[in-house]
Amino acid sequence: MGLPVEDVRELLALERKTTSLDDHTHDTSGASVYDLIADTKAAVPTEAAELNDDMKLLQQAVNRLTSKPS
Protein backbone atom coordinates (compact mmCIF):
# COMPACT_ATOMS: atom_id res chain seq x y z
CA MET A 1 0.00 0.00 0.00
CA GLY A 2 2.94 2.29 0.45
CA LEU A 3 1.95 3.62 3.90
CA PRO A 4 4.69 4.29 6.43
CA VAL A 5 4.78 1.82 9.30
CA GLU A 6 4.18 4.56 11.86
CA ASP A 7 0.99 5.66 10.04
CA VAL A 8 -0.29 2.09 10.07
CA ARG A 9 0.42 1.82 13.81
CA GLU A 10 -1.50 5.05 14.46
CA LEU A 11 -4.44 3.80 12.42
CA LEU A 12 -4.49 0.51 14.28
CA ALA A 13 -4.38 2.37 17.59
CA LEU A 14 -7.52 4.24 16.57
CA GLU A 15 -9.49 1.04 16.14
CA ARG A 16 -12.40 0.93 18.54
CA LYS A 17 -13.94 -2.19 19.94
CA THR A 18 -17.71 -2.35 19.56
CA THR A 19 -19.42 -3.16 22.81
CA SER A 20 -22.99 -4.24 23.34
CA LEU A 21 -25.00 -2.75 26.19
CA ASP A 22 -25.79 -6.34 27.15
CA ASP A 23 -22.10 -7.26 27.61
CA HIS A 24 -21.08 -8.07 31.16
CA THR A 25 -18.50 -5.90 32.89
CA HIS A 26 -16.21 -8.78 33.87
CA ASP A 27 -16.29 -7.89 37.54
CA THR A 28 -17.93 -9.75 40.40
CA SER A 29 -21.16 -7.73 40.30
CA GLY A 30 -22.51 -9.39 37.17
CA ALA A 31 -23.61 -5.98 35.91
CA SER A 32 -24.01 -5.20 32.25
CA VAL A 33 -22.62 -2.13 30.49
CA TYR A 34 -26.20 -0.78 30.42
CA ASP A 35 -26.31 -0.92 34.23
CA LEU A 36 -23.32 1.42 34.44
CA ILE A 37 -24.74 4.18 32.26
CA ALA A 38 -26.19 6.97 34.38
CA ASP A 39 -29.69 8.23 33.61
CA THR A 40 -29.14 11.97 33.82
CA LYS A 41 -32.88 12.64 33.80
CA ALA A 42 -33.73 10.31 36.67
CA ALA A 43 -34.24 11.78 40.11
CA VAL A 44 -31.72 10.96 42.81
CA PRO A 45 -33.66 8.67 45.20
CA THR A 46 -32.89 10.69 48.33
CA GLU A 47 -33.84 13.96 46.62
CA ALA A 48 -37.07 12.43 45.30
CA ALA A 49 -37.96 11.19 48.80
CA GLU A 50 -37.26 14.62 50.32
CA LEU A 51 -39.35 16.33 47.66
CA ASN A 52 -42.19 13.89 48.29
CA ASP A 53 -42.03 14.60 52.04
CA ASP A 54 -41.97 18.35 51.40
CA MET A 55 -45.02 18.08 49.13
CA LYS A 56 -46.92 16.14 51.82
CA LEU A 57 -46.07 18.78 54.45
CA LEU A 58 -47.12 21.56 52.11
CA GLN A 59 -50.43 19.80 51.36
CA GLN A 60 -51.06 19.35 55.09
CA ALA A 61 -50.36 23.05 55.71
CA VAL A 62 -52.73 24.08 52.90
CA ASN A 63 -55.43 21.77 54.26
CA ARG A 64 -55.17 23.47 57.68
CA LEU A 65 -55.78 26.92 56.22
CA THR A 66 -59.23 28.30 56.78
CA SER A 67 -60.97 30.15 54.04
CA LYS A 68 -61.74 33.79 54.72
CA PRO A 69 -65.34 34.88 54.36
CA SER A 70 -65.92 37.01 51.29
C-alpha positions as CSV (number, residue, x, y, z in Angstrom):
1,M,0.0,0.0,0.0
2,G,2.9,2.3,0.4
3,L,1.9,3.6,3.9
4,P,4.7,4.3,6.4
5,V,4.8,1.8,9.3
6,E,4.2,4.6,11.9
7,D,1.0,5.7,10.0
8,V,-0.3,2.1,10.1
9,R,0.4,1.8,13.8
10,E,-1.5,5.1,14.5
11,L,-4.4,3.8,12.4
12,L,-4.5,0.5,14.3
13,A,-4.4,2.4,17.6
14,L,-7.5,4.2,16.6
15,E,-9.5,1.0,16.1
16,R,-12.4,0.9,18.5
17,K,-13.9,-2.2,19.9
18,T,-17.7,-2.4,19.6
19,T,-19.4,-3.2,22.8
20,S,-23.0,-4.2,23.3
21,L,-25.0,-2.8,26.2
22,D,-25.8,-6.3,27.2
23,D,-22.1,-7.3,27.6
24,H,-21.1,-8.1,31.2
25,T,-18.5,-5.9,32.9
26,H,-16.2,-8.8,33.9
27,D,-16.3,-7.9,37.5
28,T,-17.9,-9.8,40.4
29,S,-21.2,-7.7,40.3
30,G,-22.5,-9.4,37.2
31,A,-23.6,-6.0,35.9
32,S,-24.0,-5.2,32.2
33,V,-22.6,-2.1,30.5
34,Y,-26.2,-0.8,30.4
35,D,-26.3,-0.9,34.2
36,L,-23.3,1.4,34.4
37,I,-24.7,4.2,32.3
38,A,-26.2,7.0,34.4
39,D,-29.7,8.2,33.6
40,T,-29.1,12.0,33.8
41,K,-32.9,12.6,33.8
42,A,-33.7,10.3,36.7
43,A,-34.2,11.8,40.1
44,V,-31.7,11.0,42.8
45,P,-33.7,8.7,45.2
46,T,-32.9,10.7,48.3
47,E,-33.8,14.0,46.6
48,A,-37.1,12.4,45.3
49,A,-38.0,11.2,48.8
50,E,-37.3,14.6,50.3
51,L,-39.4,16.3,47.7
52,N,-42.2,13.9,48.3
53,D,-42.0,14.6,52.0
54,D,-42.0,18.4,51.4
55,M,-45.0,18.1,49.1
56,K,-46.9,16.1,51.8
57,L,-46.1,18.8,54.5
58,L,-47.1,21.6,52.1
59,Q,-50.4,19.8,51.4
60,Q,-51.1,19.3,55.1
61,A,-50.4,23.0,55.7
62,V,-52.7,24.1,52.9
63,N,-55.4,21.8,54.3
64,R,-55.2,23.5,57.7
65,L,-55.8,26.9,56.2
66,T,-59.2,28.3,56.8
67,S,-61.0,30.1,54.0
68,K,-61.7,33.8,54.7
69,P,-65.3,34.9,54.4
70,S,-65.9,37.0,51.3
